Amino acid sequence: KVAVIDQSYPVFEHQVYQAAIPEYYMTGSSVASLSADSPTGQKLIYNIVSGDMYGDFSVDFNIGK
């Protein structure tokens, strides 16, 4: 699960995003890419807030990838 931290409510193209990852996926490969717009024009900061119990994933908090 990825969350966006902003004072406004971000606008996404879809309400739900899902990704299936093969067991032997190459480390460092992109799993998903998403973007949102801030109605107030503020910079959006993306963060993983759940679903990564072992810290296997990372997200570029500036671009959500």
TORKOL-4160 file (C-alpha; in steps of 0.2 Angstrom, whole numbers, padded with zeros to 4 digits, m for minus):
65
<pt num="1" X="0000" Y="0000" Z="0000"/>
<pt num="2" X="0007" Y="0017" Z="m0005"/>
<pt num="3" X="0001" Y="0033" Z="0003"/>
<pt num="4" X="0003" Y="0051" Z="m0002"/>
<pt num="5" X="0007" Y="0064" Z="0011"/>
<pt num="6" X="m0001" Y="0081" Z="0007"/>
<pt num="7" X="m0012" Y="0094" Z="0016"/>
<pt num="8" X="m0025" Y="0092" Z="0002"/>
<pt num="9" X="m0033" Y="0076" Z="m0005"/>
<pt num="10" X="m0023" Y="0070" Z="m0020"/>
<pt num="11" X="m0032" Y="0065" Z="m0036"/>
<pt num="12" X="m0027" Y="0048" Z="m0043"/>
<pt num="13" X="m0032" Y="0042" Z="m0060"/>
<pt num="14" X="m0039" Y="0026" Z="m0052"/>
<pt num="15" X="m0045" Y="0022" Z="m0034"/>
<pt num="16" X="m0036" Y="0005" Z="m0033"/>
<pt num="17" X="m0019" Y="0000" Z="m0039"/>
<pt num="18" X="m0013" Y="m0018" Z="m0039"/>
<pt num="19" X="0003" Y="m0027" Z="m0044"/>
<pt num="20" X="0007" Y="m0045" Z="m0045"/>
<pt num="21" X="0026" Y="m0049" Z="m0043"/>
<pt num="22" X="0033" Y="m0065" Z="m0050"/>
<pt num="23" X="0043" Y="m0075" Z="m0036"/>
<pt num="24" X="0060" Y="m0073" Z="m0046"/>
<pt num="25" X="0058" Y="m0054" Z="m0050"/>
<pt num="26" X="0074" Y="m0045" Z="m0053"/>
<pt num="27" X="0080" Y="m0035" Z="m0038"/>
<pt num="28" X="0079" Y="m0016" Z="m0042"/>
<pt num="29" X="0065" Y="m0018" Z="m0055"/>
<pt num="30" X="0050" Y="m0007" Z="m0055"/>
<pt num="31" X="0034" Y="m0016" Z="m0049"/>
<pt num="32" X="0022" Y="m0002" Z="m0051"/>
<pt num="33" X="0021" Y="0017" Z="m0056"/>
<pt num="34" X="0008" Y="0029" Z="m0051"/>
<pt num="35" X="0005" Y="0047" Z="m0050"/>
<pt num="36" X="m0007" Y="0059" Z="m0043"/>
<pt num="37" X="m0011" Y="0078" Z="m0044"/>
<pt num="38" X="m0013" Y="0090" Z="m0029"/>
<pt num="39" X="m0028" Y="0101" Z="m0031"/>
<pt num="40" X="m0018" Y="0114" Z="m0021"/>
<pt num="41" X="m0003" Y="0113" Z="m0032"/>
<pt num="42" X="0008" Y="0106" Z="m0017"/>
<pt num="43" X="0022" Y="0094" Z="m0020"/>
<pt num="44" X="0016" Y="0076" Z="m0016"/>
<pt num="45" X="0027" Y="0064" Z="m0006"/>
<pt num="46" X="0024" Y="0046" Z="m0009"/>
<pt num="47" X="0027" Y="0033" Z="0005"/>
<pt num="48" X="0024" Y="0014" Z="0008"/>
<pt num="49" X="0014" Y="0013" Z="0024"/>
<pt num="50" X="0009" Y="m0005" Z="0025"/>
<pt num="51" X="0012" Y="m0022" Z="0016"/>
<pt num="52" X="0031" Y="m0022" Z="0016"/>
<pt num="53" X="0034" Y="m0031" Z="0033"/>
<pt num="54" X="0051" Y="m0036" Z="0028"/>
<pt num="55" X="0057" Y="m0020" Z="0020"/>
<pt num="56" X="0059" Y="m0028" Z="0003"/>
<pt num="57" X="0052" Y="m0013" Z="m0007"/>
<pt num="58" X="0057" Y="0005" Z="m0009"/>
<pt num="59" X="0048" Y="0020" Z="m0017"/>
<pt num="60" X="0056" Y="0036" Z="m0023"/>
<pt num="61" X="0045" Y="0048" Z="m0012"/>
<pt num="62" X="0047" Y="0062" Z="m0025"/>
<pt num="63" X="0040" Y="0052" Z="m0040"/>
<pt num="64" X="0030" Y="0038" Z="m0033"/>
<pt num="65" X="0040" Y="0024" Z="m0042"/>
